[in-house]
Structure formats: C-alpha cells, structure tokens
Amino acid sequence: MRSKQFLMVFGVILVVLALIGFSDVLKQNDVLMFNRNENIVHLIVGALALVAYYFAKANLQKNLTLLAGVVALYFGVHGLFLSPT
C-alpha cells in the first residue's frame, strides 16, 4: 500500500470511527470503548490524513505515513501496559 492510499483508507476509517463513537452506537460494546477525547483525536487525525491525501506532495505524504505508524505503534504498545480501570 502506498502512502497516498494509506492516508485515504485510514483517514476514512478514523473519521467513521470517530462519528460512530460520537453517536454512542458502541456504548454496549466492551471491546471498542472510546471516550470523547479519543473521538476528537480520531476525527482530527482522520481529517488531517484526508487533507494530506488530497493536497500534500508525495514526499510529505510518505513522512506523514511514517509518523502515523510510529505514533500508532507507541500508543499500541503503551496501551498493552495500561490497566483497564
């Protein structure tokens, strides 16, 4: 998957995930529970990814994709060590 495709696909996924989170559809689900702040971050990052998809040059798209991967890896590993309470 190229950087441009990554920005488009995951930008849409993050925006949709934020909108679902704001709509309280997943309140009964124990697996995907996001608070308001997480929904706001998902919406902002998803929107920025879509803006970069349409307007950024290829080199910037590549760097943004790398940055998104590093940040996602950090929060994924960090989340493994947090207690659920």
Secondary structure, DSSP 8 states (H G I E B T S, - for coil): --HHHHHHHHHHHHHHHHHHHHTTTTTT-SSS---HHHHHHHHHHHHHHHHHHHHS-HHHHHHHHHHHHHHHHHHHHHHHTS---
